[in-house]
């Protein structure tokens, strides 16, 4: 866990001679915020860092995939300086398995940028007795097998005595994706304390809810606000600017079960069910869009018929204004506006019942091209026998071409309990104004039948009013309605329906996938934001990768290495830039940093590049198991019954066998295990490849000899000190600092396991790279071969005066063979077509019959 101080302040001063000077220094000193930024890679480290964090600190989980990453967190930030817990980049941390976060009695903190791709049935983010916690720009998905609530806001289980100590409030869930729910439970649950007081003043905004199905019998709402036992509690929850798409899991897409909440400017698309005011009073439903999207009538697993619906109403004193409904096929529970009867009145204490709608204002709503319109009085086979009370329908616009635009269901005449004022109802095709009505409840004289003169606006996908649309007086006296669904000014005399014709700019439009979720930024977001996409590791050959910038500020890009460049180096708001890395011709990997600064924000991207493959241009000396032999071995772990770890196993090209030597058995007391390899010839040795056993590292020494195998014949071509093998079973290349010419024997000394007292050394495979030592004729070959031009554009010419060269190979610097040409002992001039190669550096090898080789680098520049 690495912790670095972002800001440090130090004042050096002479003795203070005045009170004013002392105050000046004190003010400066106190105004410097000492925020820290901590990187973690484990849930325990995260929990420790959060516990130690101060207001304003940032704890970052490094990009990667983490299984069962769970933590209980108690951050204590402040209003101006929340504690931020975030992924290194948005979407760069994938949490799997049973990963989850629990915030307990915490306040002023941000959880940002994680992708939950889980398999557990637990709540992924739980807020217990928390306030001012923001859950933002995450993706939530889990392959659950039983019911679970994905994000939950509630109280503390044992906080049951008034005055309650840990009431939750003022939390925000925004810019997240909730997707692919297949079992009961909610995407978001707003609960409370002791089944009495709901969490208050929470905000749910700019989220993308999608693919919640199939239909459950109950309890699979996308959002549930409150529940029946606390339905008389005031939540003051705001649900705004969200997109609900194919949310079919429950008859109630959003279920409001408490008082004094606001649901506004959301978009419901192709979703079976309704926005339901199920319990509670004084809720406001404003400026929402409902689209059927040509979704066919469906059937649930238990045989129920599924419809795309609008708003369903129970309870008292609600205001439903400026909503738009188009292409919905619902009826009964799921009509565009559903006013069923109830089974109790507002005086009842049976909190789980269906309270009849009382004192409800329904005004300035547009219903266009739906299968049905407003449906009133459905009694659920006589179970709901309480008629509605004081329902005001004013300045609404309903038009369609089928069925009744107003339907009185089950013959339940509501009499004077419903008043109709300045509503435009315009049936077309086979549609009728009313069905099932009596003259005391509703008749055609109570509405205006005239052409609304709507025009379809393909830009935002809705039917809007025009300059010729009718104008009516505002009949609403109990509410202030001074704007329409688009945020344009609505005057006292205005168009009926949700849209008032205006040339003002449109502030509110239907939400789309681009305006919600982790990469969306709303126009009213005044805080600075900047997020960068991640990049992968660069190959040694070099390349370019694009970084996406999602931001609401201007930004500049810089790098800290001469092998890195960026283009462009600046941008405005959302954009992108490229990170270009040149070819790495060294045998060491390298890293650098690209820094993006936007406003007061700084973001960094780590750039790493692989080393060049040191084997390029070298011949594998022991290509087969018989190309080298064992001349000597000490302390070999072989007993003839259970242990067969022979030295020859390290040459057999089989990773399933191994050599093991126990240095503790060394009679000389040196604690070493030794193998001496015979290369069966004289070679200019450049590299030794060694693969040890998985999960362990070993101290090794590599010595070479050009004469014999006595101790005095060997020397160590490496600097003093042990070499260290790889931890896994892969080859590690040990490049000799200087070519060991004429090498005939290689001695490998095992000095035991790193970090352990064990003196065992285990080798799976050993390979040797180099070239056969040059004879006089070989040196003449090198002198007589020329290549030109260099750099070359299309054709590389070889000038040969020796006919023993019969193969040409061309490699990239990271080891890929791109050309191989057989010469058949041709002498003179040979042309090699390299026009298909990309610009860059390459190695050309000329190989003779006796395996001698001439190698040279050339550059392609088209």
Secondary structure, 3 states (H helix, E strand, C coil): CEEEECCCCCCCCCCCCCHHHHHHHHHHHHCCCCCEEEEECCHHHHHHHHHHCCCCCEEEECCEEEECCEEEECCECCCCCCEEEEECCCCCEEEECCCEEEEECCEEEEEECEEEEECCCCCCEEEECCEEEEEECCEEEECCCCCCCCEEEECCCCCCCCCCCCCCECCEEECCEEEEECCCCCCEEECEECCCEECECCEEECCEEEEECCCCCCCCCCEEEECHHHCCCECCCEEECCEEEEECCCCEEEEEECECCEEECCEEECCEEEEEEEECCCCEEECCEEECCCCCCEECCCCCEECEEEEEECCECCEEECCEEECCCCCHHHCCEEECCECECCCCCCCCCCECCEEEEEECCEEECCCCCEEECCCCCCCCCECCEEEEEECCEEEECCCEEEEEHHHCCCHHHEEEECCEEEECCCCEEEECCCCCCCCHHHCECCCCCCEEECCCCEEECCCCCCCEECCCCCCCCCECCCCCECCCEECCCCCCCCCCCCCCCCCCHHHCCCCCCCCCCCCCCEEECCCCCECCCCEEEEEEEEECCEEEEEECCCCEEEECCEEECCEEEEEEECCCCCCCCEEEEEEEEECCEEEEEEEEECCCCCCCCCEECCCCCCCCEEEEECCECECCCCCECCHHHHHCCCCCCCEEEEHHHCCCCCCCEEEEEEEEEEEEEEEEEEEECCCCCEEEEEEEECCCCCHHHCECCCCCCCEECCCCCCCEEEEEEEEEEEEEEEEEEEEEECCCCCCEEEEEEEEEEEEECCCHHHHHHHHHCEEECCCECCEEEEEECCCCEEEEEEEECCCCEEEEEECCCCCEEEEEECCCCCCEEEEEEEEECCCCEEEEEEEECC
